[in-house]
Structures are given as C-alpha cells and as structure tokens.
C-alpha cells in the first residue's frame, strides 16, 4: 500500500513558476514508477510527466516539454514537478500517481494503482 500527498499548488501569474511535491508513505517508494497527471474543469484527466523507479527515465506530454521538469528523491520518498513559464492552459488539479515498476508505458493512466488527493494550480493571464 502506498499513500501519496501532493503539495505546492497555488495561484501564479502567467510566466511564473511553481514546484509541486508528492510525498509517499512506505519503504518501497523506489520500487514504483511515478507520474503526474492533471484535470481541468470539464476535461478528462491527462498525463503530464512521469519518471521511472530509478529516476533514469522520464517522459513528458509535448505541451510541457522544456518548461516542466520531473524528478525524484528516493531517499526522501518524494517526487517533484518543477513548473516554469506557466501558462493559463496549465490551470488544473494536479495529481501524483504510483505504479509498480514494469515495462508498461508510463503514459498509460491504467498502469497507476495509487493516487494522491490532488493540488490546485491556477495560472492567471
């Protein structure tokens, strides 16, 4: 069992930055691939970024490449999402997710077994 708690969301002007954190419980954090997803009002939850269990492999949705950076610290059981040059279209509830390491694509929402409660990110124009 893994429990996830996001933090770091808030209100920021376009062009600004935020850093999201996802703290995980348990002693097996390093066994899990981790992902960030987001859901805007009236839209489906979408993949944003993911990082594999070792931190050596990452993936991003095209719209955030070059602006967002995902990372993890296995010693601290924490994953991060550094978001720079934020745009109004980045406004959403951001969720972190954990899936036991496998060869399945990290983009696939179905492969994640555990989810946090979400943190709101609002970017004003």
N, C-alpha and C positions, 0 to 999 in steps of 0.2 A: 504494500500500500504506500502511495506517495501523496502527500498533501502539498499543494502549491499556493503561494500567496504572492500576488503582484503588488507592486508599489511604484510610485514615481510619476503617476499621471498628473494631469493638471491642465490649466489654461495657458496658452502661449500664443504670441503673435506669429504670423507667417514669417518664415525665415529664422525663427528661433530654434532652440534645442531642448530636448528632454532626454532623460535617461531612465528607462524602466528597469526594474529589478524583479526577479522571480525567485523567491526563497523556497527551497524544497525541504521537506522533512525526510527522515530516514537516513540510513547509512549506505544506500545503494544508488545515490544520485549519479555516480559515474557510470552506471550500467544503462542509463537512459539517454536516448536521443531527445532533444528538446526543441520546441518550436514556439513561435509567436504567431498568433492569428488575430484578426480584428473584425469587428462587426459594426457597420454603420447602420443608423436607423433605416428600416425598410429594406435592408440588403442582407444577403447571406454572409455567413462567416467566411472569411477568406484567409488564405495563407499569406504570411508576411515574410518570415525568415525562419531558418532552422539551423541547428548545429548538432553534429553527431556527438556520441558519448565522449570521445577523446578531445573534441574541440578542433580536430584537424580538418574537418569538412563542414562547409557552410553552404546555404542556398538562400536565395532571395527572390521575391517577386520583382519583376522588371521595374515597376514604378518606384521602388525604394533603393535600387542599386545605386551606389555612390553617395547615398545620403544616410542610410541606416547601417549600423554595424552590430552584429550579434556576437556575443562572447559568453564564456562560462568560466567559473572558478570552482572546480570540483572539490577543492579543499574547504570551500565555504558553502558548498551545496547551493550555489546561486548562479543564475543566468541573467544576462543583461541585454538590453537593446538600447544602444545609443542612437538617438534620432536627431539628425541635423537638417538644417534647411527645410523645416517643416512647412507643409502646405495645407490649406483648408481641407483639401480632399483626404488628408491623413486623419481627419477627425473621426473617431470611432471608440468603441470599447475594445481594449487590447487584452487578450487572454494568453497566458502561457500554458503549455501543454507538454506532457511527458509520455513517451512511448518506449518500451523496452527495446534496446538496440537490436536492429535487424537489417536485412538487405532491402527492405521496403523503402520506397521513395519517402523522403522526409516531407514532401509537399502534400502527401496524401493525408487528409484530415482523419480518415478512418483508422489510421495506424496508432493514433494517440489515445491512451487509456485514461489519463488523468488530466484534469483541467483546474485552473485557478478560477477565482470568482470574477476576475476582470478589473481593469482600471481604466477610467475615462481619460481620453486625450482629446482636447478641444483646441483647434488652431483657428484663430480669428484672422480675418483678412484685413 
